[in-house]
Amino acid sequence: MDFEAYREPELRSARLVLEPLTAWHGESLFGLLKDPMLYTYIAKEPPLAASHLSRRFEALEQRRSADGEELWLNWAVRIAAGGYAGLVEATVRGDATALVAWWTFLPFQRRGYGREAAAAVLDHLRSIGVREAAAFIDTRNMASIRLAETLGFVRAGTHAMREKVRGRWIDDHEYRKVL
């Protein structure tokens, strides 16, 4: 894969526009990303201020790891007729595999936005030559597990005590999908 030539595009689906994440999104997404309930299953902490979030997003605008070995693709998921519904992330490696993750903001859960946004990203990854996607999901996160399975991911294993979340070691299921 030619990481140097890659430019992250805006993606579209039936109801959504996926915008490449920029520092500008920090202000728009802060109110949704500060909700502690979003962090039940992940080790990240809610942002303390919109300015902190904007700086974090600005660092991601480079779209590449410092060593140039990975593409860091991040999209803000906007409902075409309204506000922001979530985020989708993909770390693309030189071996044509990607690690993907998705967040659907609480007010927009259970409406199919997460599935639609993740499917758009998976289609894009396939179009740029990614052969396989993986997702690591907290074993307690039933909504994300159902979403992965709906998208055609298959459980490849379970990793005990993979990371610490809120001071407690958690187990993750590893899901994989051939693209």
Secondary structure, DSSP 8 states (H G I E B T S, - for coil): --TTT-----EE-SSEEEEE--TTHHHHHHHHHT-GGGGTTSS----S-HHHHHHHHHHHTT-B-TTSSEEEEEEEEEETTSSEEEEEEEEEETTSEEEEEEEE-GGGTTSSHHHHHHHHHHHHHHHTT--EEEEEEETT-HHHHHHHHHTT-EEEEEEEEEEEETTEEEEEEEEEEE-
